[in-house]
């Protein structure tokens, strides 16, 4: 269980860093002026994917703790027992790699036009 939680933590950290990289890329590599709006469809897609990866990664860690609680004889809330943690983990992976692919395509397209 520890290995999966640590892996989710890594994806949370990478997604947070990727959010910062998208802003830095637009400002420093593409030379978008500071006053100009950089929020276009590409950026919104990337930000959404990375935000979903962060939220689902944190939620996965929560579900992992709830699973451990259920294995012990403690009283625990059964509110999330219907949701398999593996689905949340899959959403985290899908959204992280989706954001990464969108960023790669955006970078290729943007650099060709500069």
C-alpha positions as CSV (number, residue, x, y, z in Angstrom):
1,X,0.0,0.0,0.0
2,X,2.9,2.3,0.8
3,X,4.3,1.9,-2.7
4,X,1.0,2.9,-4.4
5,X,0.6,5.9,-2.1
6,X,4.1,7.1,-2.8
7,X,3.5,6.7,-6.5
8,X,0.4,8.8,-6.3
9,X,2.3,11.4,-4.3
10,X,4.9,11.5,-7.1
11,X,2.1,12.0,-9.7
12,X,0.7,14.8,-7.6
13,X,4.0,16.5,-7.4
14,X,4.7,16.1,-11.1
15,X,1.3,17.5,-12.0
16,X,1.9,20.5,-9.8
17,X,5.2,21.1,-11.5
18,X,3.7,20.6,-14.9
19,X,1.2,23.4,-14.2
20,X,4.1,25.7,-13.5
21,X,6.0,24.5,-16.6
22,X,3.1,25.3,-18.9
23,X,3.2,28.9,-17.7
24,X,6.9,29.2,-17.9
25,X,6.9,27.7,-21.4
26,X,4.4,30.2,-22.6
27,X,6.3,33.2,-21.1
28,X,10.0,32.2,-21.6
29,X,10.0,29.9,-24.7
30,X,7.1,31.3,-26.7
31,X,7.8,34.9,-25.5
32,X,4.2,35.7,-24.8
33,X,4.1,39.3,-23.3
34,X,3.2,39.4,-19.6
35,X,0.0,41.4,-20.2
36,X,-1.3,39.0,-22.9
37,X,-3.7,36.3,-22.0
38,X,-2.2,32.8,-22.4
39,X,-5.4,30.9,-21.7
40,X,-6.4,29.2,-24.9
41,X,-7.9,25.8,-25.6
42,X,-4.6,24.0,-25.3
43,X,-3.7,25.5,-22.0
44,X,-7.2,25.0,-20.5
45,X,-7.0,21.3,-21.6
46,X,-3.6,20.9,-20.0
47,X,-4.5,22.6,-16.8
48,X,-7.7,20.6,-16.5
49,X,-5.9,17.3,-17.0
50,X,-3.2,18.2,-14.5
51,X,-5.7,19.5,-11.9
52,X,-7.7,16.2,-12.3
53,X,-4.5,14.3,-11.8
54,X,-3.8,16.2,-8.5
55,X,-7.3,15.8,-7.2
56,X,-7.6,12.1,-8.1
57,X,-4.1,11.4,-6.7
58,X,-5.1,13.0,-3.4
59,X,-8.4,11.2,-3.4
60,X,-6.6,7.9,-4.1
61,X,-4.4,8.4,-1.1
62,X,-7.5,9.0,1.0
63,X,-9.2,5.8,-0.3
64,X,-6.0,3.9,0.5
65,X,-6.1,5.0,4.1
66,X,-9.8,4.2,4.3
67,X,-9.0,0.7,3.0
68,X,-6.4,0.1,5.6
69,X,-8.9,1.3,8.3
70,X,-11.4,-1.2,7.0
71,X,-8.9,-4.0,7.3
72,X,-8.4,-3.2,11.0
73,X,-11.2,-3.8,13.4
74,X,-11.8,-0.1,13.9
75,X,-15.1,1.5,13.2
76,X,-14.8,3.4,9.9
77,X,-17.1,5.2,7.5
78,X,-18.3,3.0,4.7
79,X,-19.3,6.0,2.6
80,X,-16.6,5.3,-0.1
81,X,-16.6,1.5,0.0
82,X,-18.5,1.3,-3.3
83,X,-15.6,3.0,-5.1
84,X,-12.6,0.9,-6.1
85,X,-9.4,2.7,-5.5
86,X,-8.0,1.3,-8.7
87,X,-10.5,3.3,-10.8
88,X,-9.3,6.6,-9.1
89,X,-5.7,5.6,-9.7
90,X,-6.5,4.9,-13.4
91,X,-8.2,8.4,-13.7
92,X,-5.0,9.9,-12.2
93,X,-2.8,8.2,-14.7
94,X,-5.0,8.9,-17.6
95,X,-5.3,12.6,-16.8
96,X,-1.6,13.0,-16.1
97,X,-0.6,11.4,-19.4
98,X,-3.4,13.1,-21.2
99,X,-2.0,16.5,-20.0
100,X,1.5,15.5,-21.0
101,X,0.4,14.6,-24.5
102,X,-1.6,17.8,-24.9
103,X,1.4,19.8,-23.7
104,X,3.7,18.0,-26.2
105,X,1.4,18.6,-29.1
106,X,0.9,22.2,-28.1
107,X,4.7,22.7,-27.8
108,X,5.3,21.2,-31.3
109,X,2.5,23.3,-32.9
110,X,3.5,26.5,-31.1
111,X,7.2,26.2,-31.9
112,X,6.5,25.6,-35.6
113,X,4.7,28.9,-35.7
114,X,7.4,31.0,-34.1
